[in-house]
């Protein structure tokens, strides 16, 4: 907290108590940016798309994402709603936040873009997703 206040006095760091899984989207609403930051080890952290990235866009907030192989396509598709940053690149992450902080209209555009992406494509009921998991399980078992 001291480091944040010394270097980014306009940024408020808030630690919230845990919430139930079904409340995550509602809990994220009202904030500006979510973090979907990943380490590059183990390998599955490079390849996966985490629930948190989808939670943030369903909540209609921008998302800062590590540019991993698994998150790259989503970040590109989200466009203005996402900031793709290289793993461990603190300066790139800071620049993304600075860009949103210095441009209120740009942040609002990012948030609207996140919600639009969630309703347009990135949800379980989308025609490209419907039945995909079941098909993959069937294929793996056959």
The first five atom37 places (N, CA, C, CB, O) and aatype in JSON, in Angstrom:
{
  "aatype": [20, 20, 20, 20, 20, 20, 20, 20, 20, 20, 20, 20, 20, 20, 20, 20, 20, 20, 20, 20, 20, 20, 20, 20, 20, 20, 20, 20, 20, 20, 20, 20, 20, 20, 20, 20, 20, 20, 20, 20, 20, 20, 20, 20, 20, 20, 20, 20, 20, 20, 20, 20, 20, 20, 20, 20, 20, 20, 20, 20, 20, 20, 20, 20, 20, 20, 20, 20, 20, 20, 20, 20, 20, 20, 20, 20, 20, 20, 20, 20, 20, 20, 20, 20, 20, 20, 20, 20, 20, 20, 20, 20, 20, 20, 20, 20, 20, 20, 20, 20, 20, 20, 20, 20, 20, 20, 20, 20, 20, 20, 20, 20, 20, 20, 20, 20, 20, 20, 20, 20, 20, 20, 20, 20, 20, 20, 20, 20, 20, 20, 20, 20, 20, 20, 20, 20, 20, 20, 20, 20, 20, 20],
  "atom_mask": [
    [1, 1, 1, 1, 1],
    [1, 1, 1, 1, 1],
    [1, 1, 1, 1, 1],
    [1, 1, 1, 1, 1],
    [1, 1, 1, 1, 1],
    [1, 1, 1, 1, 1],
    [1, 1, 1, 1, 1],
    [1, 1, 1, 1, 1],
    [1, 1, 1, 1, 1],
    [1, 1, 1, 1, 1],
    [1, 1, 1, 1, 1],
    [1, 1, 1, 1, 1],
    [1, 1, 1, 1, 1],
    [1, 1, 1, 1, 1],
    [1, 1, 1, 1, 1],
    [1, 1, 1, 1, 1],
    [1, 1, 1, 1, 1],
    [1, 1, 1, 1, 1],
    [1, 1, 1, 1, 1],
    [1, 1, 1, 1, 1],
    [1, 1, 1, 1, 1],
    [1, 1, 1, 1, 1],
    [1, 1, 1, 1, 1],
    [1, 1, 1, 1, 1],
    [1, 1, 1, 1, 1],
    [1, 1, 1, 1, 1],
    [1, 1, 1, 1, 1],
    [1, 1, 1, 1, 1],
    [1, 1, 1, 1, 1],
    [1, 1, 1, 1, 1],
    [1, 1, 1, 1, 1],
    [1, 1, 1, 1, 1],
    [1, 1, 1, 1, 1],
    [1, 1, 1, 1, 1],
    [1, 1, 1, 1, 1],
    [1, 1, 1, 1, 1],
    [1, 1, 1, 1, 1],
    [1, 1, 1, 1, 1],
    [1, 1, 1, 1, 1],
    [1, 1, 1, 1, 1],
    [1, 1, 1, 1, 1],
    [1, 1, 1, 1, 1],
    [1, 1, 1, 1, 1],
    [1, 1, 1, 1, 1],
    [1, 1, 1, 1, 1],
    [1, 1, 1, 1, 1],
    [1, 1, 1, 1, 1],
    [1, 1, 1, 1, 1],
    [1, 1, 1, 1, 1],
    [1, 1, 1, 1, 1],
    [1, 1, 1, 1, 1],
    [1, 1, 1, 1, 1],
    [1, 1, 1, 1, 1],
    [1, 1, 1, 1, 1],
    [1, 1, 1, 1, 1],
    [1, 1, 1, 1, 1],
    [1, 1, 1, 1, 1],
    [1, 1, 1, 1, 1],
    [1, 1, 1, 1, 1],
    [1, 1, 1, 1, 1],
    [1, 1, 1, 1, 1],
    [1, 1, 1, 1, 1],
    [1, 1, 1, 1, 1],
    [1, 1, 1, 1, 1],
    [1, 1, 1, 1, 1],
    [1, 1, 1, 1, 1],
    [1, 1, 1, 1, 1],
    [1, 1, 1, 1, 1],
    [1, 1, 1, 1, 1],
    [1, 1, 1, 1, 1],
    [1, 1, 1, 1, 1],
    [1, 1, 1, 1, 1],
    [1, 1, 1, 1, 1],
    [1, 1, 1, 1, 1],
    [1, 1, 1, 1, 1],
    [1, 1, 1, 1, 1],
    [1, 1, 1, 1, 1],
    [1, 1, 1, 1, 1],
    [1, 1, 1, 1, 1],
    [1, 1, 1, 1, 1],
    [1, 1, 1, 1, 1],
    [1, 1, 1, 1, 1],
    [1, 1, 1, 1, 1],
    [1, 1, 1, 1, 1],
    [1, 1, 1, 1, 1],
    [1, 1, 1, 1, 1],
    [1, 1, 1, 1, 1],
    [1, 1, 1, 1, 1],
    [1, 1, 1, 1, 1],
    [1, 1, 1, 1, 1],
    [1, 1, 1, 1, 1],
    [1, 1, 1, 1, 1],
    [1, 1, 1, 1, 1],
    [1, 1, 1, 1, 1],
    [1, 1, 1, 1, 1],
    [1, 1, 1, 1, 1],
    [1, 1, 1, 1, 1],
    [1, 1, 1, 1, 1],
    [1, 1, 1, 1, 1],
    [1, 1, 1, 1, 1],
    [1, 1, 1, 1, 1],
    [1, 1, 1, 1, 1],
    [1, 1, 1, 1, 1],
    [1, 1, 1, 1, 1],
    [1, 1, 1, 1, 1],
    [1, 1, 1, 1, 1],
    [1, 1, 1, 1, 1],
    [1, 1, 1, 1, 1],
    [1, 1, 1, 1, 1],
    [1, 1, 1, 1, 1],
    [1, 1, 1, 1, 1],
    [1, 1, 1, 1, 1],
    [1, 1, 1, 1, 1],
    [1, 1, 1, 1, 1],
    [1, 1, 1, 1, 1],
    [1, 1, 1, 1, 1],
    [1, 1, 1, 1, 1],
    [1, 1, 1, 1, 1],
    [1, 1, 1, 1, 1],
    [1, 1, 1, 1, 1],
    [1, 1, 1, 1, 1],
    [1, 1, 1, 1, 1],
    [1, 1, 1, 1, 1],
    [1, 1, 1, 1, 1],
    [1, 1, 1, 1, 1],
    [1, 1, 1, 1, 1],
    [1, 1, 1, 1, 1],
    [1, 1, 1, 1, 1],
    [1, 1, 1, 1, 1],
    [1, 1, 1, 1, 1],
    [1, 1, 1, 1, 1],
    [1, 1, 1, 1, 1],
    [1, 1, 1, 1, 1],
    [1, 1, 1, 1, 1],
    [1, 1, 1, 1, 1],
    [1, 1, 1, 1, 1],
    [1, 1, 1, 1, 1],
    [1, 1, 1, 1, 1],
    [1, 1, 1, 1, 1],
    [1, 1, 1, 1, 1],
    [1, 1, 1, 1, 1],
    [1, 1, 1, 1, 1]
  ],
  "atom_positions": [
    [[0.83, -1.19, 0.0], [0.0, 0.0, 0.0], [0.88, 1.25, 0.0], [-0.95, 0.0, 1.21], [0.58, 2.23, -0.68]],
    [[1.97, 1.2, 0.78], [2.88, 2.35, 0.83], [3.52, 2.58, -0.53], [3.97, 2.14, 1.9], [3.66, 3.73, -0.97]],
    [[3.92, 1.5, -1.2], [4.52, 1.61, -2.51], [3.53, 2.21, -3.51], [5.01, 0.24, -3.0], [3.89, 3.08, -4.31]],
    [[2.3, 1.75, -3.47], [1.28, 2.27, -4.37], [1.04, 3.75, -4.12], [-0.03, 1.49, -4.22], [0.97, 4.53, -5.07]],
    [[0.92, 4.14, -2.87], [0.65, 5.55, -2.59], [1.84, 6.44, -2.93], [0.28, 5.73, -1.12], [1.65, 7.6, -3.3]],
    [[3.06, 5.91, -2.81], [4.24, 6.69, -3.14], [4.41, 6.89, -4.65], [5.48, 6.03, -2.57], [4.84, 7.95, -5.1]],
    [[4.07, 5.86, -5.44], [4.32, 5.91, -6.87], [3.08, 6.15, -7.72], [4.96, 4.65, -7.3], [3.19, 6.58, -8.87]],
    [[1.92, 5.89, -7.17], [0.67, 6.07, -7.93], [-0.42, 6.57, -7.0], [0.23, 4.74, -8.61], [-1.36, 5.84, -6.69]],
    [[-0.3, 7.8, -6.54], [-1.23, 8.3, -5.52], [-2.69, 8.34, -5.95], [-0.81, 9.67, -5.11], [-3.58, 8.37, -5.1]],
    [[-2.96, 8.35, -7.26], [-4.36, 8.37, -7.71], [-4.97, 6.98, -7.79], [-4.46, 9.04, -9.07], [-6.18, 6.84, -7.99]],
    [[-4.15, 5.95, -7.62], [-4.63, 4.57, -7.68], [-5.04, 4.12, -6.29], [-3.55, 3.61, -8.27], [-4.29, 4.26, -5.33]],
    [[-6.23, 3.57, -6.21], [-6.71, 3.03, -4.93], [-6.62, 1.5, -4.98], [-8.18, 3.5, -4.63], [-7.24, 0.87, -5.83]],
    [[-5.86, 0.93, -4.06], [-5.74, -0.51, -3.95], [-6.72, -0.96, -2.87], [-4.27, -0.96, -3.62], [-6.65, -0.51, -1.73]],
    [[-7.62, -1.86, -3.25], [-8.65, -2.32, -2.33], [-8.58, -3.84, -2.23], [-10.07, -1.86, -2.8], [-8.59, -4.53, -3.25]],
    [[-8.5, -4.35, -1.03], [-8.53, -5.8, -0.8], [-9.92, -6.14, -0.28], [-7.39, -6.26, 0.21], [-10.35, -5.62, 0.75]],
    [[-10.61, -7.01, -0.99], [-11.97, -7.38, -0.62], [-12.0, -8.81, -0.09], [-12.92, -7.24, -1.83], [-11.15, -9.62, -0.46]],
    [[-12.96, -9.12, 0.77], [-13.08, -10.5, 1.25], [-13.54, -11.42, 0.12], [-14.06, -10.58, 2.45], [-14.13, -10.95, -0.85]],
    [[-13.28, -12.71, 0.25], [-13.74, -13.65, -0.79], [-15.26, -13.59, -0.94], [-13.29, -15.1, -0.44], [-15.99, -13.29, 0.0]],
    [[-15.71, -13.89, -2.15], [-17.14, -13.93, -2.45], [-17.44, -15.27, -3.1], [-17.57, -12.74, -3.39], [-16.54, -15.91, -3.64]],
    [[-18.69, -15.71, -3.04], [-19.05, -17.0, -3.66], [-18.85, -16.95, -5.18], [-20.52, -17.35, -3.33], [-18.97, -15.89, -5.79]],
    [[-18.53, -18.09, -5.79], [-18.3, -18.13, -7.24], [-19.45, -17.53, -8.06], [-18.07, -19.55, -7.68], [-19.21, -16.83, -9.05]],
    [[-20.67, -17.79, -7.67], [-21.82, -17.27, -8.43], [-21.98, -15.76, -8.32], [-23.08, -17.93, -7.95], [-22.77, -15.18, -9.06]],
    [[-21.23, -15.13, -7.42], [-21.34, -13.68, -7.23], [-20.2, -12.91, -7.9], [-21.37, -13.36, -5.75], [-20.15, -11.68, -7.8]],
    [[-19.3, -13.6, -8.58], [-18.11, -12.94, -9.11], [-18.42, -11.85, -10.13], [-17.21, -13.97, -9.75], [-17.85, -10.76, -10.05]],
    [[-19.3, -12.11, -11.08], [-19.6, -11.1, -12.09], [-20.22, -9.87, -11.43], [-20.56, -11.67, -13.18], [-19.8, -8.74, -11.7]],
    [[-21.2, -10.08, -10.57], [-21.81, -8.95, -9.88], [-20.81, -8.22, -8.98], [-23.01, -9.42, -9.05], [-20.87, -7.0, -8.85]],
    [[-19.9, -8.97, -8.37], [-18.9, -8.35, -7.5], [-17.93, -7.48, -8.3], [-18.12, -9.42, -6.74], [-17.44, -6.47, -7.78]],
    [[-17.65, -7.85, -9.54], [-16.71, -7.08, -10.36], [-17.33, -5.81, -10.94], [-16.19, -7.96, -11.49], [-16.62, -4.86, -11.24]],
    [[-18.65, -5.8, -11.1], [-19.31, -4.61, -11.66], [-19.03, -3.41, -10.76], [-20.85, -4.84, -11.8], [-18.93, -3.54, -9.54]],
    [[-18.9, -2.28, -11.36], [-18.64, -1.08, -10.59], [-17.17, -0.73, -10.5], [-19.21, -1.22, -9.22], [-16.81, 0.36, -10.05]],
    [[-16.31, -1.66, -10.92], [-14.88, -1.38, -10.98], [-14.52, -1.02, -12.41], [-14.04, -2.6, -10.47], [-15.35, -1.12, -13.31]],
    [[-13.3, -0.62, -12.62], [-12.88, -0.19, -13.95], [-12.09, -1.24, -14.73], [-12.05, 1.04, -13.83], [-12.32, -1.43, -15.92]],
    [[-11.17, -1.92, -14.06], [-10.26, -2.84, -14.74], [-10.05, -4.09, -13.9], [-8.9, -2.16, -15.03], [-9.91, -4.0, -12.68]],
    [[-10.04, -5.23, -14.54], [-9.71, -6.48, -13.88], [-8.36, -6.98, -14.37], [-10.8, -7.54, -14.14], [-7.93, -6.65, -15.48]],
    [[-7.71, -7.77, -13.56], [-6.4, -8.32, -13.9], [-6.5, -9.8, -14.23], [-5.41, -8.11, -12.75], [-6.97, -10.6, -13.41]],
    [[-6.07, -10.17, -15.42], [-5.97, -11.57, -15.82], [-4.5, -11.82, -16.14], [-6.92, -11.92, -17.05], [-4.13, -12.11, -17.28]],
    [[-3.68, -11.7, -15.12], [-2.23, -11.82, -15.28], [-1.81, -13.24, -14.97], [-1.48, -10.82, -14.37], [-2.25, -13.84, -13.98]],
    [[-0.94, -13.78, -15.81], [-0.5, -15.17, -15.67], [1.02, -15.24, -15.65], [-1.05, -16.02, -16.81], [1.71, -14.4, -16.22]],
    [[1.51, -16.26, -14.98], [2.93, -16.6, -15.01], [3.17, -17.49, -16.23], [3.38, -17.32, -13.68], [2.22, -18.01, -16.81]],
    [[4.39, -17.65, -16.61], [4.7, -18.49, -17.77], [5.01, -19.93, -17.37], [5.88, -17.9, -18.54], [5.25, -20.77, -18.23]],
    [[5.01, -20.22, -16.08], [5.16, -21.6, -15.6], [4.11, -21.83, -14.54], [6.6, -21.87, -15.04], [3.79, -20.91, -13.79]],
    [[3.57, -23.01, -14.46], [3.77, -24.16, -15.35], [3.13, -23.9, -16.72], [3.18, -25.43, -14.73], [2.43, -22.9, -16.9]],
    [[3.36, -24.78, -17.65], [2.92, -24.63, -19.03], [1.42, -24.35, -19.14], [3.27, -25.86, -19.82], [1.0, -23.57, -19.99]],
    [[0.61, -24.98, -18.3], [-0.84, -24.78, -18.42], [-1.24, -23.33, -18.19], [-1.58, -25.68, -17.44], [-2.29, -22.9, -18.68]],
    [[-0.44, -22.54, -17.46], [-0.77, -21.12, -17.25], [-0.55, -20.32, -18.52], [0.07, -20.53, -16.1], [-1.14, -19.26, -18.7]],
    [[0.29, -20.82, -19.41], [0.48, -20.17, -20.71], [-0.66, -20.49, -21.66], [1.81, -20.6, -21.33], [-1.02, -19.67, -22.51]],
    [[-1.23, -21.68, -21.51], [-2.18, -22.17, -22.5], [-3.65, -21.91, -22.17], [-1.99, -23.62, -22.67], [-4.49, -21.92, -23.06]],
    [[-3.95, -21.68, -20.9], [-5.35, -21.61, -20.5], [-5.96, -20.22, -20.7], [-5.49, -22.01, -19.05], [-5.27, -19.21, -20.8]],
    [[-7.26, -20.23, -20.76], [-8.06, -19.02, -20.66], [-8.76, -19.11, -19.31], [-9.1, -18.86, -21.87], [-9.56, -20.02, -19.09]],
    [[-8.47, -18.2, -18.42], [-9.0, -18.31, -17.07], [-10.4, -17.72, -16.96], [-8.07, -17.61, -16.09], [-10.81, -16.88, -17.76]],
    [[-11.12, -18.18, -15.95], [-12.46, -17.65, -15.69], [-12.43, -16.16, -15.41], [-13.08, -18.38, -14.52], [-13.37, -15.44, -15.75]],
    [[-11.34, -15.68, -14.79], [-11.31, -14.27, -14.41], [-11.42, -13.36, -15.63], [-10.03, -13.95, -13.64], [-12.09, -12.33, -15.56]],
    [[-10.78, -13.7, -16.74], [-10.87, -12.86, -17.94], [-12.32, -12.75, -18.39], [-9.98, -13.44, -19.07], [-12.78, -11.67, -18.74]],
    [[-13.03, -13.86, -18.4], [-14.43, -13.85, -18.83], [-15.32, -13.17, -17.8], [-14.92, -15.28, -19.07], [-16.29, -12.51, -18.17]],
    [[-15.0, -13.33, -16.54], [-15.76, -12.67, -15.48], [-15.72, -11.16, -15.68], [-15.22, -13.04, -14.09], [-16.75, -10.49, -15.59]],
    [[-14.54, -10.63, -15.95], [-14.4, -9.18, -16.11], [-15.18, -8.66, -17.31], [-12.94, -8.81, -16.27], [-15.86, -7.64, -17.2]],
    [[-15.11, -9.35, -18.44], [-15.83, -8.82, -19.6], [-17.34, -8.97, -19.4], [-15.39, -9.53, -20.89], [-18.11, -8.12, -19.86]],
    [[-17.78, -10.04, -18.72], [-19.21, -10.16, -18.43], [-19.67, -9.08, -17.45], [-19.51, -11.55, -17.85], [-20.84, -8.7, -17.45]],
    [[-18.76, -8.6, -16.62], [-19.08, -7.51, -15.7], [-19.01, -6.16, -16.39], [-18.13, -7.54, -14.5], [-19.41, -5.14, -15.81]],
    [[-18.51, -6.13, -17.62], [-18.42, -4.88, -18.35], [-17.27, -4.0, -17.91], [-19.7, -4.12, -18.21], [-17.39, -2.77, -17.89]],
    [[-16.15, -4.63, -17.56], [-14.97, -3.84, -17.2], [-13.8, -4.22, -18.1], [-14.61, -4.04, -15.71], [-13.74, -5.34, -18.62]],
    [[-12.88, -3.29, -18.26], [-11.69, -3.54, -19.06], [-10.84, -4.61, -18.37], [-10.86, -2.23, -19.26], [-11.01, -4.88, -17.18]],
    [[-9.94, -5.21, -19.14], [-9.11, -6.26, -18.56], [-7.66, -6.1, -19.03], [-9.65, -7.66, -18.95], [-7.39, -5.94, -20.23]],
    [[-6.75, -6.14, -18.08], [-5.32, -6.17, -18.37], [-4.92, -7.63, -18.34], [-4.48, -5.3, -17.34], [-5.09, -8.31, -17.32]],
    [[-4.38, -8.12, -19.45], [-4.11, -9.55, -19.61], [-2.66, -9.79, -19.98], [-5.03, -10.16, -20.66], [-2.06, -9.03, -20.75]],
    [[-2.09, -10.86, -19.44], [-0.78, -11.29, -19.88], [-0.93, -11.84, -21.3], [-0.17, -12.36, -18.91], [-1.85, -12.6, -21.59]],
    [[-0.01, -11.46, -22.17], [-0.05, -11.92, -23.55], [0.56, -13.31, -23.65], [0.7, -10.93, -24.48], [1.69, -13.49, -24.1]],
    [[-0.22, -14.29, -23.22], [0.19, -15.69, -23.3], [-0.41, -16.3, -24.57], [-0.27, -16.49, -22.03], [-1.32, -15.72, -25.16]],
    [[0.1, -17.45, -24.99], [-0.52, -18.1, -26.15], [-2.02, -18.34, -25.95], [0.19, -19.43, -26.44], [-2.8, -18.23, -26.89]],
    [[-2.42, -18.68, -24.73], [-3.83, -18.96, -24.46], [-4.71, -17.73, -24.45], [-3.95, -19.65, -23.16], [-5.88, -17.82, -24.81]],
    [[-4.18, -16.59, -24.04], [-5.0, -15.37, -23.92], [-4.86, -14.43, -25.11], [-4.64, -14.64, -22.66], [-5.62, -13.47, -25.23]],
    [[-3.9, -14.69, -25.97], [-3.59, -13.76, -27.06], [-4.8, -13.49, -27.96], [-2.45, -14.3, -27.89], [-5.16, -12.33, -28.19]],
    [[-5.42, -14.55, -28.47], [-6.56, -14.37, -29.4], [-7.71, -13.64, -28.72], [-7.04, -15.74, -29.92], [-8.34, -12.78, -29.34]],
    [[-7.99, -13.97, -27.47], [-9.06, -13.27, -26.74], [-8.71, -11.79, -26.61], [-9.29, -13.9, -25.34], [-9.56, -10.94, -26.87]],
    [[-7.49, -11.49, -26.22], [-7.08, -10.1, -26.08], [-7.21, -9.32, -27.37], [-5.66, -10.02, -25.59], [-7.65, -8.17, -27.37]],
    [[-6.82, -9.95, -28.49], [-6.97, -9.28, -29.78], [-8.44, -9.05, -30.11], [-6.31, -10.09, -30.89], [-8.82, -7.98, -30.58]],
    [[-9.27, -10.07, -29.87], [-10.69, -9.95, -30.17], [-11.36, -8.88, -29.3], [-11.39, -11.29, -29.97], [-12.28, -8.2, -29.76]],
    [[-10.91, -8.73, -28.07], [-11.49, -7.72, -27.18], [-11.13, -6.3, -27.61], [-11.04, -7.96, -25.75], [-11.81, -5.35, -27.23]],
    [[-10.07, -6.16, -28.38], [-9.7, -4.84, -28.88], [-9.46, -3.85, -27.76], [-10.77, -4.31, -29.81], [-8.64, -4.09, -26.88]],
    [[-10.19, -2.74, -27.78], [-10.02, -1.68, -26.79], [-10.34, -2.11, -25.36], [-10.88, -0.51, -27.15], [-9.93, -1.45, -24.4]],
    [[-11.06, -3.2, -25.22], [-11.44, -3.67, -23.88], [-10.28, -4.31, -23.14], [-12.58, -4.66, -23.99], [-10.36, -4.51, -21.92]],
    [[-9.21, -4.64, -23.85], [-8.1, -5.37, -23.23], [-6.77, -4.67, -23.48], [-8.04, -6.81, -23.75], [-6.57, -4.0, -24.49]],
    [[-5.89, -4.85, -22.53], [-4.49, -4.47, -22.7], [-3.7, -5.76, -22.58], [-4.02, -3.38, -21.65], [-3.64, -6.35, -21.5]],
    [[-3.09, -6.19, -23.66], [-2.24, -7.38, -23.65], [-0.83, -6.92, -23.28], [-2.25, -8.12, -25.05], [-0.24, -6.08, -23.96]],
    [[-0.29, -7.48, -22.21], [1.05, -7.09, -21.77], [1.94, -8.33, -21.67], [0.99, -6.36, -20.4], [1.47, -9.39, -21.27]],
    [[3.21, -8.19, -22.02], [4.12, -9.33, -21.89], [4.25, -9.76, -20.42], [5.5, -8.98, -22.46], [4.17, -8.93, -19.51]],
    [[4.44, -11.04, -20.22], [4.59, -11.58, -18.86], [5.74, -10.88, -18.14], [4.83, -13.11, -18.89], [6.84, -10.78, -18.67]],
    [[5.46, -10.39, -16.95], [6.48, -9.77, -16.12], [6.87, -8.36, -16.52], [7.67, -10.61, -16.12], [7.77, -7.79, -15.9]],
    [[6.25, -7.8, -17.53], [6.61, -6.46, -18.0], [5.82, -5.41, -17.21], [6.34, -6.31, -19.52], [4.73, -4.99, -17.61]],
    [[6.38, -4.99, -16.11], [5.72, -4.05, -15.21], [5.5, -2.71, -15.9], [6.55, -3.86, -13.94], [4.47, -2.07, -15.68]],
    [[6.45, -2.27, -16.71], [6.3, -0.99, -17.4], [5.13, -1.01, -18.37], [7.58, -0.64, -18.13], [4.4, -0.03, -18.48]],
    [[4.96, -2.12, -19.09], [3.83, -2.24, -20.02], [2.51, -2.24, -19.27], [3.95, -3.52, -20.87], [1.54, -1.62, -19.72]],
    [[2.46, -2.93, -18.14], [1.24, -2.94, -17.33], [0.95, -1.53, -16.8], [1.37, -3.94, -16.15], [-0.2, -1.08, -16.83]],
    [[1.98, -0.85, -16.31], [1.8, 0.52, -15.81], [1.33, 1.45, -16.93], [3.11, 1.05, -15.21], [0.48, 2.31, -16.7]],
    [[1.87, 1.27, -18.13], [1.46, 2.11, -19.26], [-0.01, 1.87, -19.61], [2.34, 1.82, -20.49], [-0.73, 2.81, -19.95]],
    [[-0.46, 0.63, -19.53], [-1.87, 0.33, -19.8], [-2.77, 1.04, -18.8], [-2.12, -1.2, -19.76], [-3.76, 1.66, -19.17]],
    [[-2.41, 0.93, -17.52], [-3.21, 1.61, -16.5], [-3.16, 3.12, -16.66], [-2.73, 1.22, -15.11], [-4.17, 3.8, -16.5]],
    [[-1.99, 3.65, -16.96], [-1.85, 5.1, -17.15], [-2.73, 5.57, -18.31], [-0.38, 5.48, -17.41], [-3.37, 6.62, -18.23]],
    [[-2.75, 4.78, -19.38], [-3.59, 5.14, -20.51], [-5.06, 5.21, -20.15], [-3.4, 4.15, -21.63], [-5.76, 6.13, -20.57]],
    [[-5.51, 4.26, -19.36], [-6.91, 4.29, -18.93], [-7.17, 5.41, -17.93], [-7.31, 2.94, -18.32], [-8.22, 6.06, -17.98]],
    [[-6.22, 5.65, -17.04], [-6.41, 6.71, -16.03], [-6.4, 8.1, -16.65], [-5.32, 6.62, -14.98], [-7.11, 8.99, -16.18]],
    [[-5.61, 8.29, -17.69], [-5.48, 9.61, -18.31], [-6.53, 9.88, -19.38], [-4.12, 9.74, -18.92], [-6.56, 10.97, -19.96]],
    [[-7.4, 8.92, -19.64], [-8.38, 9.06, -20.7], [-9.7, 8.44, -20.25], [-7.88, 8.4, -22.02], [-9.98, 7.27, -20.52]],
    [[-10.51, 9.22, -19.55], [-11.78, 8.71, -19.01], [-12.69, 8.2, -20.13], [-12.5, 9.81, -18.21], [-13.35, 7.18, -19.96]],
    [[-12.72, 8.89, -21.25], [-13.57, 8.44, -22.37], [-13.04, 7.13, -22.93], [-13.63, 9.52, -23.49], [-13.83, 6.26, -23.32]],
    [[-11.74, 6.98, -22.99], [-11.14, 5.74, -23.46], [-11.45, 4.57, -22.54], [-9.65, 5.89, -23.61], [-11.69, 3.46, -23.0]],
    [[-11.44, 4.83, -21.23], [-11.79, 3.79, -20.27], [-13.25, 3.39, -20.41], [-11.51, 4.27, -18.83], [-13.57, 2.2, -20.39]],
    [[-14.12, 4.35, -20.56], [-15.55, 4.03, -20.76], [-15.76, 3.25, -22.04], [-16.4, 5.32, -20.78], [-16.57, 2.33, -22.09]],
    [[-15.02, 3.61, -23.08], [-15.09, 2.86, -24.35], [-14.62, 1.43, -24.13], [-14.24, 3.56, -25.45], [-15.22, 0.49, -24.66]],
    [[-13.54, 1.25, -23.36], [-13.02, -0.1, -23.07], [-14.07, -0.92, -22.33], [-11.72, -0.01, -22.24], [-14.25, -2.1, -22.61]],
    [[-14.74, -0.3, -21.38], [-15.75, -1.02, -20.6], [-16.94, -1.41, -21.47], [-16.22, -0.16, -19.41], [-17.44, -2.53, -21.38]],
    [[-17.4, -0.5, -22.31], [-18.5, -0.83, -23.22], [-18.08, -1.92, -24.2], [-18.95, 0.43, -24.01], [-18.86, -2.82, -24.51]],
    [[-16.84, -1.84, -24.68], [-16.32, -2.86, -25.6], [-16.26, -4.23, -24.93], [-14.94, -2.47, -26.11], [-16.53, -5.24, -25.57]],
    [[-15.9, -4.26, -23.65], [-15.87, -5.53, -22.91], [-17.25, -6.15, -22.87], [-15.33, -5.32, -21.48], [-17.41, -7.33, -23.19]],
    [[-18.24, -5.37, -22.49], [-19.6, -5.89, -22.4], [-20.09, -6.33, -23.78], [-20.54, -4.83, -21.81], [-20.73, -7.38, -23.91]],
    [[-19.81, -5.54, -24.81], [-20.23, -5.91, -26.16], [-19.59, -7.22, -26.59], [-19.88, -4.8, -27.15], [-20.24, -8.05, -27.22]],
    [[-18.32, -7.41, -26.27], [-17.64, -8.66, -26.62], [-18.26, -9.85, -25.89], [-16.14, -8.57, -26.3], [-18.4, -10.93, -26.45]],
    [[-18.62, -9.64, -24.64], [-19.23, -10.72, -23.85], [-20.58, -11.11, -24.43], [-19.4, -10.29, -22.39], [-20.91, -12.3, -24.47]],
    [[-21.35, -10.15, -24.88], [-22.67, -10.48, -25.42], [-22.6, -10.94, -26.87], [-23.6, -9.28, -25.31], [-23.45, -11.71, -27.32]],
    [[-21.59, -10.47, -27.61], [-21.44, -10.81, -29.02], [-20.85, -12.2, -29.21], [-20.57, -9.78, -29.72], [-21.32, -12.97, -30.05]],
    [[-19.81, -12.53, -28.42], [-19.08, -13.76, -28.71], [-18.69, -14.59, -27.49], [-17.86, -13.43, -29.45], [-18.85, -15.81, -27.52]],
    [[-18.21, -13.99, -26.45], [-17.53, -14.72, -25.38], [-18.47, -15.12, -24.26], [-16.4, -13.89, -24.82], [-18.41, -14.58, -23.15]],
    [[-19.34, -16.07, -24.57], [-20.25, -16.65, -23.57], [-20.54, -18.09, -23.97], [-21.57, -15.81, -23.47], [-20.38, -18.48, -25.13]],
    [[-20.98, -18.89, -22.98], [-21.18, -20.32, -23.2], [-22.28, -20.64, -24.2], [-21.51, -20.99, -21.9], [-22.27, -21.71, -24.81]],
    [[-23.2, -19.74, -24.38], [-24.32, -20.03, -25.27], [-24.05, -19.66, -26.72], [-25.54, -19.31, -24.8], [-24.91, -19.85, -27.58]],
    [[-22.88, -19.13, -27.01], [-22.55, -18.76, -28.38], [-22.53, -20.03, -29.24], [-21.17, -18.02, -28.46], [-22.12, -21.09, -28.77]],
    [[-22.97, -19.9, -30.47], [-23.08, -21.08, -31.35], [-21.75, -21.82, -31.56], [-23.63, -20.66, -32.7], [-21.75, -23.03, -31.79]],
    [[-20.64, -21.11, -31.47], [-19.34, -21.78, -31.61], [-18.92, -22.54, -30.36], [-18.28, -20.78, -31.97], [-18.03, -23.38, -30.42]],
    [[-19.55, -22.24, -29.24], [-19.21, -22.9, -27.98], [-20.19, -24.02, -27.63], [-19.18, -21.89, -26.86], [-19.81, -24.98, -26.96]],
    [[-21.41, -23.9, -28.06], [-22.45, -24.85, -27.68], [-22.06, -26.27, -28.06], [-23.78, -24.47, -28.34], [-21.91, -26.58, -29.23]],
    [[-21.9, -27.11, -27.06], [-21.57, -28.51, -27.29], [-20.1, -28.79, -27.5], [-22.32, -28.99, -28.45], [-19.72, -29.95, -27.65]],
    [[-19.26, -27.77, -27.52], [-17.84, -27.97, -27.8], [-17.17, -28.84, -26.76], [-17.13, -26.64, -27.88], [-16.45, -29.78, -27.11]],
    [[-17.38, -28.56, -25.49], [-16.74, -29.34, -24.44], [-17.17, -30.8, -24.52], [-17.07, -28.76, -23.05], [-16.33, -31.7, -24.45]],
    [[-18.45, -31.04, -24.67], [-18.95, -32.41, -24.77], [-18.34, -33.11, -25.99], [-20.48, -32.42, -24.86], [-17.98, -34.28, -25.9]],
    [[-18.24, -32.43, -27.1], [-17.64, -33.02, -28.31], [-16.18, -33.37, -28.07], [-17.76, -32.06, -29.5], [-15.72, -34.43, -28.5]],
    [[-15.45, -32.5, -27.41], [-14.04, -32.78, -27.15], [-13.86, -33.97, -26.2], [-13.37, -31.54, -26.56], [-12.94, -34.77, -26.37]],
    [[-14.74, -34.08, -25.21], [-14.67, -35.21, -24.3], [-15.0, -36.5, -25.04], [-15.64, -35.01, -23.11], [-14.31, -37.51, -24.86]],
    [[-16.02, -36.48, -25.86], [-16.37, -37.67, -26.67], [-15.21, -38.08, -27.55], [-17.62, -37.39, -27.53], [-14.88, -39.27, -27.65]],
    [[-14.59, -37.1, -28.2], [-13.47, -37.39, -29.1], [-12.28, -37.98, -28.3], [-13.03, -36.1, -29.85], [-11.64, -38.92, -28.77]],
    [[-12.01, -37.44, -27.14], [-10.89, -37.94, -26.33], [-11.15, -39.36, -25.83], [-10.64, -37.0, -25.14], [-10.22, -40.15, -25.7]],
    [[-12.4, -39.69, -25.57], [-12.74, -41.01, -25.05], [-12.9, -42.08, -26.13], [-13.99, -40.91, -24.26], [-12.93, -43.27, -25.83]],
    [[-13.0, -41.65, -27.36], [-13.22, -42.65, -28.42], [-11.93, -43.16, -29.02], [-14.07, -42.06, -29.52], [-11.95, -44.0, -29.92]]
  ]
}
